[in-house]
Amino acid sequence: MRARVLAVLFAFVVLATAGFAVPLLTVTANERTQQLMLARGGDLDRFAALTDQAVTTGDPDALIAEATRYTELYGEPIVVVTARRAPMVATGGMTATDPAVSALIDTALRNQQTRPAGTVRPWSSAPVLLARPAGAGTRVSGAVVLRASVVVAAADVASRWTAVLAGTALFTLACIALALTATRWLLGPLRRLDHAVGRLTAGLPPGRPRLAGPPELRKLTAGFNRMSDAVTSALEQQRRLVADTSHQMRNPMTALRLRIDALEPHLPASAGRTYTGAVGELERMEKLLDDLLTLASVEHHAGELAAAGTGGAACDVTAVGAAQVQLWQPVAERAGIELVHSGQPGTVSATEAEVSQVLDVLLDNAIKYAGSGARVEVITRPGLVEVRDNGPGLTEVELGQAQTRFWRATHHRDLPGTGLGLAIAERLAGGRGGRIELAAVTPHGLSVRVELP
């Protein structure tokens, strides 16, 4: 946001400075050009008067002397001809036969004024040809052509433009400094507020952004601080309740397990079914407590990753996939499952422990629910971990509910499980900026894709 605001402000500053700098540069160049034309126009008028006098008296000596001295002093050649184009003066190597000079002589002999096109710029170097008719009224007695140098005028324009551009640069820098200060004052509190919102979203203490900026932002920050205190307190209490409850129930559950195991030799044969059901329920509760503790730990870890960023972690996903398949191979064989692995060399932005834990969840579900005789394939490649089976799969409605905590399909209720496995895997992947997608496999089966950066 800061970059976009600064870009708009910088564009406005550039347009504003250009809006007054360009006209000022143009006016400066036009003014110096006009000064040059006025000065050379006066010289031409003087030489036109001398030419008319020389034609009238028949004595061109004064004209020749003045033209020669002028060329020696200023280095600008002069050509003077009579009304019949007879040459009277030619200095500095310029002649009346030159095409450009000849065209100006024709214009002047027709008693027409000539003005050079264009304006003197700092890079101008070509001399300017000026002409003036000699005579009184409509009578033309001759023509004067002057080749004026623009080097001095161009140097003057360059110095004036330098001053204008220097002032423009200082003004632009001042505006940029003002824009940077204003955006820092306006957007600094928003940036801190955004960081605090990110930490709060991740389930971490957001801190208390200090009150700064305009009154509206200070009021917004104060409201956010009050809200974050309430939300953080509620989240922390919820996390502690889950973790503490799960932890505190471990000891009573262990003691209960020991007592139930100790009762087995003293029970009559008729109580065997009841005993087996009690042990099963006890094992399910122990598994539930373990998953709750794992979920609480994973959520805290995912929150830290979301706040601190997901960079810095990487592992060979194919090697981890092969190791987990080898680890789960005995379990798959006992369940009558064909477990295979295929992959392409590559990495994902996660640690080996995180990828292993995700695969443990997916393989446990696949082997448990695919059924005997099914085939489970683990596919790994850069940025992807996929577990695919050809078991009964899930319906379209069940696919949308599968990642809900404690949810289990109706036909899986008689199998051991807590419904927290996919929730744990989803939080692990989400902490690294990834996601989990479930899809049906044709003709039947389930595909669970874990996409990681």
Secondary structure, 3 states (H helix, E strand, C coil): CHHHHHHHHHHHHHHHHHHHHHHHHHHHHHHHHHHHHHHHHHHHHHHHHHHHHHHHHCCCHHHHHHHHHHHHHHCCCEEEEECCCCEEEECCCCCCCCHHHHHHHHHHHCCCCCCCCCCCCCCCCCCEEEEEEECCCCCCCEEEEEEECCHHHHHHHHHHHHHHHHHHHHHHHHHHHHHHHHHHHHHHHHHHHHHHHHHHHCCCCCCCCCCCCCHHHHHHHHHHHHHHHHHHHHHHHHHHHHHHHHHHCHHHHHHHHHHHHHHHHHCCHHHHHHHHHHHHHHHHHHHHHHHHHHHHHHHHHHHHHHHHCCCCCCEEHHHHHHHHHHHHHHHHHHCCCEEEEEECCCEECCCHHHHHHHHHHHHHHHHHHHCCCCEEEEEEECCEEEEEECCCCCCHHHHHHCCCCCCCCHHHCCCCCCCCHHHHHHHHHHHCCCEEEEEECCCCCEEEEEECC
